[in-house]
Amino acid sequence: MKDAKSAPGKLYYSISEVSELTGVKAYVLRFWEREFPTLKPKKNRSGNRIYQEKEIELVRRIKKFLYEDGFTIEGARLQLRNGRKNRMTLPEKNLKSSVSAIRSEIKALIKLLS
């Protein structure tokens, strides 16, 4: 999966170029356009989608929320709406249960070593 920066000096990108740059299939990009109101690339005279840098950056953020952070589409929408870029993305309940599980394992290891 490529996730390289876009070509410098280029104003508009086709959906296939955005797909290549972000590692997100074209059909997924079209689906996301319906699901995320903020993702609205313009269309040229032929009716083809033309993405600008701001849309490409938005695609990268959506991809991160969905694929890396594990949000649902609704959760990713909320994250975009709230403008949470660099905040902790795990739900607090999951974090607490993870910490609790780690603590239990550490106690068990200490008991084994004693």
PDB file as gemmi writes it, atoms N, CA and C in Angstrom:
CRYST1    1.000    1.000    1.000  90.00  90.00  90.00 P 1                      
ATOM      1  N   MET A   1       0.830  -1.188   0.000  1.00  0.00           N  
ATOM      2  CA  MET A   1       0.000   0.000   0.000  1.00  0.00           C  
ATOM      3  C   MET A   1       0.869   1.243   0.000  1.00  0.00           C  
ATOM      4  N   LYS A   2       0.724   2.068  -0.983  1.00  0.00           N  
ATOM      5  CA  LYS A   2       1.477   3.316  -1.009  1.00  0.00           C  
ATOM      6  C   LYS A   2       0.763   4.355  -0.177  1.00  0.00           C  
ATOM      7  N   ASP A   3       1.565   5.194   0.465  1.00  0.00           N  
ATOM      8  CA  ASP A   3       0.997   6.297   1.217  1.00  0.00           C  
ATOM      9  C   ASP A   3       1.939   7.490   1.091  1.00  0.00           C  
ATOM     10  N   ALA A   4       2.471   7.636  -0.114  1.00  0.00           N  
ATOM     11  CA  ALA A   4       3.439   8.705  -0.365  1.00  0.00           C  
ATOM     12  C   ALA A   4       2.740  10.049  -0.490  1.00  0.00           C  
ATOM     13  N   LYS A   5       3.519  11.095  -0.345  1.00  0.00           N  
ATOM     14  CA  LYS A   5       2.983  12.444  -0.542  1.00  0.00           C  
ATOM     15  C   LYS A   5       2.670  12.623  -2.018  1.00  0.00           C  
ATOM     16  N   SER A   6       1.794  13.543  -2.335  1.00  0.00           N  
ATOM     17  CA  SER A   6       1.417  13.789  -3.707  1.00  0.00           C  
ATOM     18  C   SER A   6       2.502  14.583  -4.436  1.00  0.00           C  
ATOM     19  N   ALA A   7       2.395  14.596  -5.745  1.00  0.00           N  
ATOM     20  CA  ALA A   7       3.379  15.284  -6.584  1.00  0.00           C  
ATOM     21  C   ALA A   7       3.341  16.784  -6.326  1.00  0.00           C  
ATOM     22  N   PRO A   8       4.494  17.414  -6.156  1.00  0.00           N  
ATOM     23  CA  PRO A   8       4.519  18.851  -5.902  1.00  0.00           C  
ATOM     24  C   PRO A   8       4.079  19.644  -7.124  1.00  0.00           C  
ATOM     25  N   GLY A   9       3.359  20.712  -6.871  1.00  0.00           N  
ATOM     26  CA  GLY A   9       2.948  21.602  -7.953  1.00  0.00           C  
ATOM     27  C   GLY A   9       1.712  21.165  -8.716  1.00  0.00           C  
ATOM     28  N   LYS A  10       1.192  20.013  -8.434  1.00  0.00           N  
ATOM     29  CA  LYS A  10       0.012  19.526  -9.131  1.00  0.00           C  
ATOM     30  C   LYS A  10      -1.232  20.004  -8.385  1.00  0.00           C  
ATOM     31  N   LEU A  11      -2.195  20.574  -9.118  1.00  0.00           N  
ATOM     32  CA  LEU A  11      -3.388  21.113  -8.482  1.00  0.00           C  
ATOM     33  C   LEU A  11      -4.511  20.092  -8.333  1.00  0.00           C  
ATOM     34  N   TYR A  12      -4.667  19.234  -9.342  1.00  0.00           N  
ATOM     35  CA  TYR A  12      -5.784  18.292  -9.345  1.00  0.00           C  
ATOM     36  C   TYR A  12      -5.290  16.883  -9.622  1.00  0.00           C  
ATOM     37  N   TYR A  13      -5.971  15.918  -8.987  1.00  0.00           N  
ATOM     38  CA  TYR A  13      -5.620  14.517  -9.130  1.00  0.00           C  
ATOM     39  C   TYR A  13      -6.866  13.732  -9.510  1.00  0.00           C  
ATOM     40  N   SER A  14      -6.689  12.735 -10.357  1.00  0.00           N  
ATOM     41  CA  SER A  14      -7.805  11.861 -10.717  1.00  0.00           C  
ATOM     42  C   SER A  14      -8.052  10.876  -9.576  1.00  0.00           C  
ATOM     43  N   ILE A  15      -9.170  10.194  -9.631  1.00  0.00           N  
ATOM     44  CA  ILE A  15      -9.495   9.234  -8.582  1.00  0.00           C  
ATOM     45  C   ILE A  15      -8.485   8.089  -8.574  1.00  0.00           C  
ATOM     46  N   SER A  16      -7.983   7.704  -9.744  1.00  0.00           N  
ATOM     47  CA  SER A  16      -6.983   6.630  -9.790  1.00  0.00           C  
ATOM     48  C   SER A  16      -5.657   7.093  -9.173  1.00  0.00           C  
ATOM     49  N   GLU A  17      -5.293   8.343  -9.370  1.00  0.00           N  
ATOM     50  CA  GLU A  17      -4.072   8.873  -8.755  1.00  0.00           C  
ATOM     51  C   GLU A  17      -4.222   8.933  -7.236  1.00  0.00           C  
ATOM     52  N   VAL A  18      -5.384   9.365  -6.772  1.00  0.00           N  
ATOM     53  CA  VAL A  18      -5.634   9.430  -5.324  1.00  0.00           C  
ATOM     54  C   VAL A  18      -5.619   8.021  -4.740  1.00  0.00           C  
ATOM     55  N   SER A  19      -6.182   7.088  -5.453  1.00  0.00           N  
ATOM     56  CA  SER A  19      -6.178   5.697  -5.017  1.00  0.00           C  
ATOM     57  C   SER A  19      -4.747   5.204  -4.867  1.00  0.00           C  
ATOM     58  N   GLU A  20      -3.914   5.508  -5.832  1.00  0.00           N  
ATOM     59  CA  GLU A  20      -2.503   5.107  -5.795  1.00  0.00           C  
ATOM     60  C   GLU A  20      -1.752   5.798  -4.660  1.00  0.00           C  
ATOM     61  N   LEU A  21      -2.002   7.086  -4.462  1.00  0.00           N  
ATOM     62  CA  LEU A  21      -1.303   7.854  -3.431  1.00  0.00           C  
ATOM     63  C   LEU A  21      -1.670   7.420  -2.014  1.00  0.00           C  
ATOM     64  N   THR A  22      -2.938   7.067  -1.812  1.00  0.00           N  
ATOM     65  CA  THR A  22      -3.421   6.776  -0.461  1.00  0.00           C  
ATOM     66  C   THR A  22      -3.544   5.287  -0.154  1.00  0.00           C  
ATOM     67  N   GLY A  23      -3.528   4.451  -1.175  1.00  0.00           N  
ATOM     68  CA  GLY A  23      -3.706   3.023  -0.946  1.00  0.00           C  
ATOM     69  C   GLY A  23      -5.156   2.636  -0.694  1.00  0.00           C  
ATOM     70  N   VAL A  24      -6.086   3.483  -1.130  1.00  0.00           N  
ATOM     71  CA  VAL A  24      -7.516   3.222  -0.967  1.00  0.00           C  
ATOM     72  C   VAL A  24      -8.111   3.014  -2.359  1.00  0.00           C  
ATOM     73  N   LYS A  25      -8.810   1.925  -2.545  1.00  0.00           N  
ATOM     74  CA  LYS A  25      -9.393   1.617  -3.857  1.00  0.00           C  
ATOM     75  C   LYS A  25     -10.394   2.694  -4.289  1.00  0.00           C  
ATOM     76  N   ALA A  26     -10.525   2.865  -5.606  1.00  0.00           N  
ATOM     77  CA  ALA A  26     -11.405   3.897  -6.160  1.00  0.00           C  
ATOM     78  C   ALA A  26     -12.861   3.689  -5.729  1.00  0.00           C  
ATOM     79  N   TYR A  27     -13.321   2.445  -5.698  1.00  0.00           N  
ATOM     80  CA  TYR A  27     -14.717   2.216  -5.306  1.00  0.00           C  
ATOM     81  C   TYR A  27     -14.947   2.583  -3.841  1.00  0.00           C  
ATOM     82  N   VAL A  28     -13.911   2.429  -3.012  1.00  0.00           N  
ATOM     83  CA  VAL A  28     -14.016   2.810  -1.602  1.00  0.00           C  
ATOM     84  C   VAL A  28     -14.083   4.336  -1.498  1.00  0.00           C  
ATOM     85  N   LEU A  29     -13.282   5.032  -2.302  1.00  0.00           N  
ATOM     86  CA  LEU A  29     -13.323   6.502  -2.308  1.00  0.00           C  
ATOM     87  C   LEU A  29     -14.714   6.998  -2.695  1.00  0.00           C  
ATOM     88  N   ARG A  30     -15.312   6.366  -3.704  1.00  0.00           N  
ATOM     89  CA  ARG A  30     -16.657   6.781  -4.116  1.00  0.00           C  
ATOM     90  C   ARG A  30     -17.670   6.505  -3.002  1.00  0.00           C  
ATOM     91  N   PHE A  31     -17.520   5.371  -2.302  1.00  0.00           N  
ATOM     92  CA  PHE A  31     -18.399   5.059  -1.174  1.00  0.00           C  
ATOM     93  C   PHE A  31     -18.228   6.094  -0.066  1.00  0.00           C  
ATOM     94  N   TRP A  32     -16.979   6.427   0.255  1.00  0.00           N  
ATOM     95  CA  TRP A  32     -16.715   7.411   1.300  1.00  0.00           C  
ATOM     96  C   TRP A  32     -17.322   8.771   0.972  1.00  0.00           C  
ATOM     97  N   GLU A  33     -17.393   9.112  -0.302  1.00  0.00           N  
ATOM     98  CA  GLU A  33     -18.019  10.388  -0.693  1.00  0.00           C  
ATOM     99  C   GLU A  33     -19.473  10.436  -0.241  1.00  0.00           C  
ATOM    100  N   ARG A  34     -20.144   9.286  -0.273  1.00  0.00           N  
ATOM    101  CA  ARG A  34     -21.539   9.242   0.179  1.00  0.00           C  
ATOM    102  C   ARG A  34     -21.635   9.255   1.697  1.00  0.00           C  
ATOM    103  N   GLU A  35     -20.655   8.661   2.371  1.00  0.00           N  
ATOM    104  CA  GLU A  35     -20.696   8.515   3.824  1.00  0.00           C  
ATOM    105  C   GLU A  35     -20.147   9.715   4.596  1.00  0.00           C  
ATOM    106  N   PHE A  36     -19.219  10.442   3.987  1.00  0.00           N  
ATOM    107  CA  PHE A  36     -18.585  11.582   4.658  1.00  0.00           C  
ATOM    108  C   PHE A  36     -18.908  12.861   3.899  1.00  0.00           C  
ATOM    109  N   PRO A  37     -19.814  13.679   4.429  1.00  0.00           N  
ATOM    110  CA  PRO A  37     -20.254  14.886   3.725  1.00  0.00           C  
ATOM    111  C   PRO A  37     -19.124  15.862   3.420  1.00  0.00           C  
ATOM    112  N   THR A  38     -18.047  15.821   4.183  1.00  0.00           N  
ATOM    113  CA  THR A  38     -16.942  16.759   3.947  1.00  0.00           C  
ATOM    114  C   THR A  38     -16.063  16.346   2.775  1.00  0.00           C  
ATOM    115  N   LEU A  39     -16.168  15.111   2.326  1.00  0.00           N  
ATOM    116  CA  LEU A  39     -15.380  14.634   1.187  1.00  0.00           C  
ATOM    117  C   LEU A  39     -16.182  14.839  -0.092  1.00  0.00           C  
ATOM    118  N   LYS A  40     -15.960  15.965  -0.735  1.00  0.00           N  
ATOM    119  CA  LYS A  40     -16.702  16.317  -1.947  1.00  0.00           C  
ATOM    120  C   LYS A  40     -15.737  16.819  -3.024  1.00  0.00           C  
ATOM    121  N   PRO A  41     -15.081  15.907  -3.745  1.00  0.00           N  
ATOM    122  CA  PRO A  41     -14.215  16.384  -4.820  1.00  0.00           C  
ATOM    123  C   PRO A  41     -15.060  16.996  -5.942  1.00  0.00           C  
ATOM    124  N   LYS A  42     -14.480  17.983  -6.603  1.00  0.00           N  
ATOM    125  CA  LYS A  42     -15.182  18.600  -7.726  1.00  0.00           C  
ATOM    126  C   LYS A  42     -15.153  17.651  -8.906  1.00  0.00           C  
ATOM    127  N   LYS A  43     -15.929  17.971  -9.922  1.00  0.00           N  
ATOM    128  CA  LYS A  43     -15.925  17.184 -11.155  1.00  0.00           C  
ATOM    129  C   LYS A  43     -15.548  18.100 -12.309  1.00  0.00           C  
ATOM    130  N   ASN A  44     -14.812  17.531 -13.264  1.00  0.00           N  
ATOM    131  CA  ASN A  44     -14.437  18.332 -14.424  1.00  0.00           C  
ATOM    132  C   ASN A  44     -15.557  18.310 -15.463  1.00  0.00           C  
ATOM    133  N   ARG A  45     -15.309  18.892 -16.604  1.00  0.00           N  
ATOM    134  CA  ARG A  45     -16.358  18.961 -17.644  1.00  0.00           C  
ATOM    135  C   ARG A  45     -16.841  17.590 -18.090  1.00  0.00           C  
ATOM    136  N   SER A  46     -15.960  16.622 -18.033  1.00  0.00           N  
ATOM    137  CA  SER A  46     -16.324  15.258 -18.425  1.00  0.00           C  
ATOM    138  C   SER A  46     -17.093  14.520 -17.343  1.00  0.00           C  
ATOM    139  N   GLY A  47     -17.153  15.110 -16.141  1.00  0.00           N  
ATOM    140  CA  GLY A  47     -17.843  14.465 -15.037  1.00  0.00           C  
ATOM    141  C   GLY A  47     -16.931  13.603 -14.180  1.00  0.00           C  
ATOM    142  N   ASN A  48     -15.615  13.635 -14.466  1.00  0.00           N  
ATOM    143  CA  ASN A  48     -14.666  12.865 -13.668  1.00  0.00           C  
ATOM    144  C   ASN A  48     -14.307  13.624 -12.396  1.00  0.00           C  
ATOM    145  N   ARG A  49     -14.126  12.880 -11.322  1.00  0.00           N  
ATOM    146  CA  ARG A  49     -13.755  13.496 -10.051  1.00  0.00           C  
ATOM    147  C   ARG A  49     -12.338  14.047 -10.129  1.00  0.00           C  
ATOM    148  N   ILE A  50     -12.160  15.249  -9.584  1.00  0.00           N  
ATOM    149  CA  ILE A  50     -10.823  15.831  -9.486  1.00  0.00           C  
ATOM    150  C   ILE A  50     -10.591  16.243  -8.036  1.00  0.00           C  
ATOM    151  N   TYR A  51      -9.590  15.619  -7.447  1.00  0.00           N  
ATOM    152  CA  TYR A  51      -9.270  15.833  -6.039  1.00  0.00           C  
ATOM    153  C   TYR A  51      -8.171  16.881  -5.916  1.00  0.00           C  
ATOM    154  N   GLN A  52      -8.275  17.695  -4.870  1.00  0.00           N  
ATOM    155  CA  GLN A  52      -7.224  18.641  -4.532  1.00  0.00           C  
ATOM    156  C   GLN A  52      -6.513  18.110  -3.294  1.00  0.00           C  
ATOM    157  N   GLU A  53      -5.432  18.788  -2.910  1.00  0.00           N  
ATOM    158  CA  GLU A  53      -4.652  18.361  -1.749  1.00  0.00           C  
ATOM    159  C   GLU A  53      -5.510  18.208  -0.497  1.00  0.00           C  
ATOM    160  N   LYS A  54      -6.453  19.150  -0.291  1.00  0.00           N  
ATOM    161  CA  LYS A  54      -7.275  19.083   0.923  1.00  0.00           C  
ATOM    162  C   LYS A  54      -8.119  17.813   0.955  1.00  0.00           C  
ATOM    163  N   GLU A  55      -8.627  17.372  -0.189  1.00  0.00           N  
ATOM    164  CA  GLU A  55      -9.410  16.134  -0.225  1.00  0.00           C  
ATOM    165  C   GLU A  55      -8.520  14.916  -0.005  1.00  0.00           C  
ATOM    166  N   ILE A  56      -7.303  14.962  -0.535  1.00  0.00           N  
ATOM    167  CA  ILE A  56      -6.377  13.843  -0.347  1.00  0.00           C  
ATOM    168  C   ILE A  56      -6.010  13.717   1.129  1.00  0.00           C  
ATOM    169  N   GLU A  57      -5.776  14.831   1.772  1.00  0.00           N  
ATOM    170  CA  GLU A  57      -5.467  14.814   3.206  1.00  0.00           C  
ATOM    171  C   GLU A  57      -6.663  14.275   4.000  1.00  0.00           C  
ATOM    172  N   LEU A  58      -7.864  14.657   3.604  1.00  0.00           N  
ATOM    173  CA  LEU A  58      -9.069  14.159   4.265  1.00  0.00           C  
ATOM    174  C   LEU A  58      -9.199  12.648   4.082  1.00  0.00           C  
ATOM    175  N   VAL A  59      -8.900  12.146   2.897  1.00  0.00           N  
ATOM    176  CA  VAL A  59      -8.931  10.704   2.647  1.00  0.00           C  
ATOM    177  C   VAL A  59      -7.948   9.997   3.576  1.00  0.00           C  
ATOM    178  N   ARG A  60      -6.763  10.564   3.734  1.00  0.00           N  
ATOM    179  CA  ARG A  60      -5.768   9.965   4.630  1.00  0.00           C  
ATOM    180  C   ARG A  60      -6.263   9.941   6.074  1.00  0.00           C  
ATOM    181  N   ARG A  61      -6.915  11.014   6.505  1.00  0.00           N  
ATOM    182  CA  ARG A  61      -7.446  11.053   7.873  1.00  0.00           C  
ATOM    183  C   ARG A  61      -8.549  10.017   8.060  1.00  0.00           C  
ATOM    184  N   ILE A  62      -9.463   9.923   7.083  1.00  0.00           N  
ATOM    185  CA  ILE A  62     -10.549   8.937   7.158  1.00  0.00           C  
ATOM    186  C   ILE A  62      -9.959   7.532   7.205  1.00  0.00           C  
ATOM    187  N   LYS A  63      -8.981   7.274   6.357  1.00  0.00           N  
ATOM    188  CA  LYS A  63      -8.334   5.962   6.325  1.00  0.00           C  
ATOM    189  C   LYS A  63      -7.725   5.637   7.683  1.00  0.00           C  
ATOM    190  N   LYS A  64      -7.053   6.591   8.292  1.00  0.00           N  
ATOM    191  CA  LYS A  64      -6.444   6.383   9.609  1.00  0.00           C  
ATOM    192  C   LYS A  64      -7.511   6.062  10.649  1.00  0.00           C  
ATOM    193  N   PHE A  65      -8.584   6.847  10.664  1.00  0.00           N  
ATOM    194  CA  PHE A  65      -9.651   6.612  11.635  1.00  0.00           C  
ATOM    195  C   PHE A  65     -10.259   5.218  11.476  1.00  0.00           C  
ATOM    196  N   LEU A  66     -10.494   4.801  10.232  1.00  0.00           N  
ATOM    197  CA  LEU A  66     -11.169   3.527   9.994  1.00  0.00           C  
ATOM    198  C   LEU A  66     -10.230   2.331  10.116  1.00  0.00           C  
ATOM    199  N   TYR A  67      -9.062   2.401   9.497  1.00  0.00           N  
ATOM    200  CA  TYR A  67      -8.194   1.226   9.406  1.00  0.00           C  
ATOM    201  C   TYR A  67      -7.197   1.111  10.549  1.00  0.00           C  
ATOM    202  N   GLU A  68      -6.667   2.224  11.025  1.00  0.00           N  
ATOM    203  CA  GLU A  68      -5.658   2.152  12.082  1.00  0.00           C  
ATOM    204  C   GLU A  68      -6.285   2.272  13.472  1.00  0.00           C  
ATOM    205  N   ASP A  69      -7.207   3.208  13.628  1.00  0.00           N  
ATOM    206  CA  ASP A  69      -7.790   3.471  14.944  1.00  0.00           C  
ATOM    207  C   ASP A  69      -9.000   2.593  15.239  1.00  0.00           C  
ATOM    208  N   GLY A  70      -9.547   1.954  14.228  1.00  0.00           N  
ATOM    209  CA  GLY A  70     -10.638   1.011  14.440  1.00  0.00           C  
ATOM    210  C   GLY A  70     -12.015   1.628  14.642  1.00  0.00           C  
ATOM    211  N   PHE A  71     -12.205   2.859  14.192  1.00  0.00           N  
ATOM    212  CA  PHE A  71     -13.513   3.484  14.319  1.00  0.00           C  
ATOM    213  C   PHE A  71     -14.484   2.928  13.289  1.00  0.00           C  
ATOM    214  N   THR A  72     -15.767   2.991  13.616  1.00  0.00           N  
ATOM    215  CA  THR A  72     -16.800   2.709  12.627  1.00  0.00           C  
ATOM    216  C   THR A  72     -16.918   3.947  11.744  1.00  0.00           C  
ATOM    217  N   ILE A  73     -17.708   3.866  10.703  1.00  0.00           N  
ATOM    218  CA  ILE A  73     -17.906   5.027   9.828  1.00  0.00           C  
ATOM    219  C   ILE A  73     -18.523   6.168  10.627  1.00  0.00           C  
ATOM    220  N   GLU A  74     -19.502   5.850  11.459  1.00  0.00           N  
ATOM    221  CA  GLU A  74     -20.126   6.891  12.286  1.00  0.00           C  
ATOM    222  C   GLU A  74     -19.110   7.502  13.249  1.00  0.00           C  
ATOM    223  N   GLY A  75     -18.272   6.663  13.840  1.00  0.00           N  
ATOM    224  CA  GLY A  75     -17.241   7.157  14.749  1.00  0.00           C  
ATOM    225  C   GLY A  75     -16.237   8.056  14.039  1.00  0.00           C  
ATOM    226  N   ALA A  76     -15.855   7.663  12.829  1.00  0.00           N  
ATOM    227  CA  ALA A  76     -14.926   8.489  12.041  1.00  0.00           C  
ATOM    228  C   ALA A  76     -15.572   9.825  11.679  1.00  0.00           C  
ATOM    229  N   ARG A  77     -16.865   9.773  11.349  1.00  0.00           N  
ATOM    230  CA  ARG A  77     -17.600  11.018  11.054  1.00  0.00           C  
ATOM    231  C   ARG A  77     -17.552  11.958  12.254  1.00  0.00           C  
ATOM    232  N   LEU A  78     -17.788  11.400  13.438  1.00  0.00           N  
ATOM    233  CA  LEU A  78     -17.750  12.212  14.659  1.00  0.00           C  
ATOM    234  C   LEU A  78     -16.358  12.781  14.901  1.00  0.00           C  
ATOM    235  N   GLN A  79     -15.341  11.980  14.671  1.00  0.00           N  
ATOM    236  CA  GLN A  79     -13.972  12.457  14.850  1.00  0.00           C  
ATOM    237  C   GLN A  79     -13.688  13.632  13.909  1.00  0.00           C  
ATOM    238  N   LEU A  80     -14.132  13.514  12.682  1.00  0.00           N  
ATOM    239  CA  LEU A  80     -13.925  14.608  11.723  1.00  0.00           C  
ATOM    240  C   LEU A  80     -14.717  15.842  12.139  1.00  0.00           C  
ATOM    241  N   ARG A  81     -15.931  15.612  12.587  1.00  0.00           N  
ATOM    242  CA  ARG A  81     -16.793  16.721  12.991  1.00  0.00           C  
ATOM    243  C   ARG A  81     -16.204  17.458  14.194  1.00  0.00           C  
ATOM    244  N   ASN A  82     -15.648  16.702  15.125  1.00  0.00           N  
ATOM    245  CA  ASN A  82     -15.086  17.293  16.333  1.00  0.00           C  
ATOM    246  C   ASN A  82     -13.678  17.818  16.127  1.00  0.00           C  
ATOM    247  N   GLY A  83     -13.079  17.513  14.986  1.00  0.00           N  
ATOM    248  CA  GLY A  83     -11.748  18.015  14.685  1.00  0.00           C  
ATOM    249  C   GLY A  83     -10.650  17.403  15.515  1.00  0.00           C  
ATOM    250  N   ARG A  84     -10.846  16.180  15.954  1.00  0.00           N  
ATOM    251  CA  ARG A  84      -9.838  15.505  16.780  1.00  0.00           C  
ATOM    252  C   ARG A  84      -8.800  14.879  15.862  1.00  0.00           C  
ATOM    253  N   LYS A  85      -7.672  15.528  15.740  1.00  0.00           N  
ATOM    254  CA  LYS A  85      -6.624  15.019  14.865  1.00  0.00           C  
ATOM    255  C   LYS A  85      -5.642  14.130  15.611  1.00  0.00           C  
ATOM    256  N   ASN A  86      -5.123  14.619  16.705  1.00  0.00           N  
ATOM    257  CA  ASN A  86      -4.038  13.916  17.379  1.00  0.00           C  
ATOM    258  C   ASN A  86      -4.402  13.416  18.769  1.00  0.00           C  
ATOM    259  N   ARG A  87      -5.654  13.310  19.073  1.00  0.00           N  
ATOM    260  CA  ARG A  87      -6.066  12.827  20.388  1.00  0.00           C  
ATOM    261  C   ARG A  87      -6.003  11.318  20.453  1.00  0.00           C  
ATOM    262  N   MET A  88      -6.032  10.812  21.676  1.00  0.00           N  
ATOM    263  CA  MET A  88      -6.079   9.377  21.850  1.00  0.00           C  
ATOM    264  C   MET A  88      -7.363   8.866  21.216  1.00  0.00           C  
ATOM    265  N   THR A  89      -7.262   7.798  20.441  1.00  0.00           N  
ATOM    266  CA  THR A  89      -8.415   7.350  19.678  1.00  0.00           C  
ATOM    267  C   THR A  89      -9.072   6.094  20.223  1.00  0.00           C  
ATOM    268  N   LEU A  90      -8.459   5.424  21.187  1.00  0.00           N  
ATOM    269  CA  LEU A  90      -9.118   4.257  21.768  1.00  0.00           C  
ATOM    270  C   LEU A  90     -10.237   4.708  22.694  1.00  0.00           C  
ATOM    271  N   PRO A  91     -11.373   4.087  22.618  1.00  0.00           N  
ATOM    272  CA  PRO A  91     -12.428   4.421  23.577  1.00  0.00           C  
ATOM    273  C   PRO A  91     -11.936   4.133  24.987  1.00  0.00           C  
ATOM    274  N   GLU A  92     -12.339   4.963  25.935  1.00  0.00           N  
ATOM    275  CA  GLU A  92     -11.846   4.863  27.311  1.00  0.00           C  
ATOM    276  C   GLU A  92     -12.123   3.498  27.922  1.00  0.00           C  
ATOM    277  N   LYS A  93     -13.269   2.923  27.628  1.00  0.00           N  
ATOM    278  CA  LYS A  93     -13.626   1.624  28.200  1.00  0.00           C  
ATOM    279  C   LYS A  93     -12.626   0.557  27.758  1.00  0.00           C  
ATOM    280  N   ASN A  94     -12.282   0.542  26.462  1.00  0.00           N  
ATOM    281  CA  ASN A  94     -11.315  -0.433  25.957  1.00  0.00           C  
ATOM    282  C   ASN A  94      -9.945  -0.205  26.577  1.00  0.00           C  
ATOM    283  N   LEU A  95      -9.578   1.041  26.758  1.00  0.00           N  
ATOM    284  CA  LEU A  95      -8.287   1.367  27.351  1.00  0.00           C  
ATOM    285  C   LEU A  95      -8.217   0.850  28.785  1.00  0.00           C  
ATOM    286  N   LYS A  96      -9.274   1.081  29.549  1.00  0.00           N  
ATOM    287  CA  LYS A  96      -9.289   0.619  30.938  1.00  0.00           C  
ATOM    288  C   LYS A  96      -9.206  -0.898  31.018  1.00  0.00           C  
ATOM    289  N   SER A  97      -9.924  -1.600  30.153  1.00  0.00           N  
ATOM    290  CA  SER A  97      -9.880  -3.058  30.195  1.00  0.00           C  
ATOM    291  C   SER A  97      -8.511  -3.569  29.753  1.00  0.00           C  
ATOM    292  N   SER A  98      -7.869  -2.891  28.802  1.00  0.00           N  
ATOM    293  CA  SER A  98      -6.532  -3.281  28.371  1.00  0.00           C  
ATOM    294  C   SER A  98      -5.526  -3.082  29.489  1.00  0.00           C  
ATOM    295  N   VAL A  99      -5.591  -1.958  30.166  1.00  0.00           N  
ATOM    296  CA  VAL A  99      -4.681  -1.680  31.282  1.00  0.00           C  
ATOM    297  C   VAL A  99      -4.908  -2.705  32.389  1.00  0.00           C  
ATOM    298  N   SER A 100      -6.151  -3.013  32.656  1.00  0.00           N  
ATOM    299  CA  SER A 100      -6.474  -3.990  33.695  1.00  0.00           C  
ATOM    300  C   SER A 100      -5.902  -5.355  33.335  1.00  0.00           C  
ATOM    301  N   ALA A 101      -6.024  -5.761  32.097  1.00  0.00           N  
ATOM    302  CA  ALA A 101      -5.494  -7.056  31.654  1.00  0.00           C  
ATOM    303  C   ALA A 101      -3.975  -7.082  31.758  1.00  0.00           C  
ATOM    304  N   ILE A 102      -3.327  -5.996  31.377  1.00  0.00           N  
ATOM    305  CA  ILE A 102      -1.870  -5.917  31.460  1.00  0.00           C  
ATOM    306  C   ILE A 102      -1.424  -5.992  32.921  1.00  0.00           C  
ATOM    307  N   ARG A 103      -2.121  -5.268  33.786  1.00  0.00           N  
ATOM    308  CA  ARG A 103      -1.802  -5.271  35.213  1.00  0.00           C  
ATOM    309  C   ARG A 103      -1.906  -6.693  35.771  1.00  0.00           C  
ATOM    310  N   SER A 104      -2.948  -7.415  35.394  1.00  0.00           N  
ATOM    311  CA  SER A 104      -3.134  -8.793  35.870  1.00  0.00           C  
ATOM    312  C   SER A 104      -1.993  -9.687  35.407  1.00  0.00           C  
ATOM    313  N   GLU A 105      -1.577  -9.522  34.153  1.00  0.00           N  
ATOM    314  CA  GLU A 105      -0.480 -10.340  33.629  1.00  0.00           C  
ATOM    315  C   GLU A 105       0.826 -10.022  34.340  1.00  0.00           C  
ATOM    316  N   ILE A 106       1.073  -8.757  34.629  1.00  0.00           N  
ATOM    317  CA  ILE A 106       2.302  -8.367  35.332  1.00  0.00           C  
ATOM    318  C   ILE A 106       2.308  -8.978  36.737  1.00  0.00           C  
ATOM    319  N   LYS A 107       1.166  -8.931  37.420  1.00  0.00           N  
ATOM    320  CA  LYS A 107       1.074  -9.542  38.757  1.00  0.00           C  
ATOM    321  C   LYS A 107       1.357 -11.040  38.701  1.00  0.00           C  
ATOM    322  N   ALA A 108       0.822 -11.696  37.665  1.00  0.00           N  
ATOM    323  CA  ALA A 108       1.057 -13.129  37.522  1.00  0.00           C  
ATOM    324  C   ALA A 108       2.537 -13.411  37.259  1.00  0.00           C  
ATOM    325  N   LEU A 109       3.180 -12.599  36.471  1.00  0.00           N  
ATOM    326  CA  LEU A 109       4.609 -12.765  36.187  1.00  0.00           C  
ATOM    327  C   LEU A 109       5.440 -12.549  37.445  1.00  0.00           C  
ATOM    328  N   ILE A 110       5.099 -11.542  38.222  1.00  0.00           N  
ATOM    329  CA  ILE A 110       5.812 -11.256  39.480  1.00  0.00           C  
ATOM    330  C   ILE A 110       5.674 -12.453  40.423  1.00  0.00           C  
ATOM    331  N   LYS A 111       4.478 -13.027  40.472  1.00  0.00           N  
ATOM    332  CA  LYS A 111       4.224 -14.177  41.333  1.00  0.00           C  
ATOM    333  C   LYS A 111       5.095 -15.362  40.889  1.00  0.00           C  
ATOM    334  N   LEU A 112       5.211 -15.568  39.564  1.00  0.00           N  
ATOM    335  CA  LEU A 112       6.038 -16.657  39.049  1.00  0.00           C  
ATOM    336  C   LEU A 112       7.516 -16.451  39.374  1.00  0.00           C  
ATOM    337  N   LEU A 113       7.968 -15.222  39.325  1.00  0.00           N  
ATOM    338  CA  LEU A 113       9.376 -14.924  39.563  1.00  0.00           C  
ATOM    339  C   LEU A 113       9.740 -14.937  41.041  1.00  0.00           C  
ATOM    340  N   SER A 114       8.756 -14.788  41.900  1.00  0.00           N  
ATOM    341  CA  SER A 114       9.032 -14.740  43.357  1.00  0.00           C  
ATOM    342  C   SER A 114       9.302 -16.093  43.939  1.00  0.00           C  
TER     343      SER A 114                                                      
END                                                                             
